[in-house]
Amino acid sequence: MHASNTKVRIGILGCGAIGSRIARSIKTECKDLASVTALFDINPAKSVNLQKYLPQKNIVQHSYAQLLDHCNLVVEAVNAPDTYELIRGALLAKKDILVMSVGKLLDGQAILKLAQVQGCRLLIPSGAIAGIDAIKAASLGRIQQLTLTTRKPIYGFADNTYIQHKRINLSRINRETVLFNGNVKEAVRCFPQNINVAATIALASSAKDKMRIRITTSPEFKVNSHEIEMVGEFGRLLTRTENVVCPDNPKTSYLAVLSAIVTLKQYLGQVRIGT
């Protein structure tokens, strides 16, 4: 939890659909404790457009370095090839950071250690799934099985390079079809915009090497759903979330964005268990 009598200055890195929705939510949900003071996107037009919806003016920055100079907390919403280095850059600048591209942290022990050394908070939202606290607790014992089955509408996989490489014709799919069945590293690499939840589960558990990911699609699917099954010494856990897609980005569940907002509220001290 952030402890300060002054407003937290938040920089939005990536002003696309997710970053923009988070920024507008900060304006309405966290206005007493935080404000957006910096925007940066590799496409300047996105930053300029987002600024129109925020009360603060002249907050568009022309480089990532400038953004870091104008905030205490970075909200990362880019999912680019260099996202890992961008996260690392924020920590080196001694900035707290909320990470939406959780898949970039799958092998991120060095990043976690850097955050500790720098005295920074690395915030990871639970995303579009339920049961993360139970997974963490269960992982203190031996885990025998951990499976994630993700089902998404066909349009959520448009322009995916793995689909193109496999020459899967999405327009010809007429029933539930398995697009991927493999381990978490492969899933995150092949579906970087669709399966951040797999990395979130892997980071929360002690069974990353045992984890299996199934990704399916169908013309009948209208929502993004994630089903987790975990078996171990604790017993058996089974959760399923059926998520409305984010209105601005069909590759992302709306719950993923909401989880980022509530994580910010927890950071700011607005949310406490039992209140």
C-alpha angles and dihedrals in degrees: 000000000000113000116199141115091224128075117267111245110224127199119201112215106196117024100204126115098303098039091047094050091049092048093051090047091053087056092055105026104036105024095125094055106026144023136191106250102165138035128187133172130161084236103061092199090068092055092047092049094049092050089064090069096049129078094225116084133202091028098126108114126203098216141022089247090058091050090053090052091057104047146052096206129037122209106205113207105152112093092198129153089261097045092114091058091046090055090047090050092055092052092047087054088053094246125144111236137200110210121210094170093068092163088074089065097054092107092023104128088124090054092049090050091047091053089052093048092048093046091238133143117240105199118202116184118216089239125199097339140081131224104045093136090052091048091053092050095045090050090068084077132048115294119208102179137014121176133171119195114190123191121188138168116265095249090061089072098052113137093008108155094212090056090049093047091051089047092233110169103214092190091063097053109112103166139026107307130186109233097177139011116175148086128320097255092055092045094053092045095048098039106031093157097042110041112043086127089070090060091046091055092045092052091049095049137061092222104074092132091053095047119115125195126204120186120189138171138192139173085243094061113100099166138041110253130187122192120190124194119184127175125185147117089308093059127251130325123194123176132167129186123190106200132195108231117252106266091227099042122030091195090066132061118236089230089063090061092044090052089055090053094049090047088056090049090052090049090052092047095247095121125054130169110255097022 
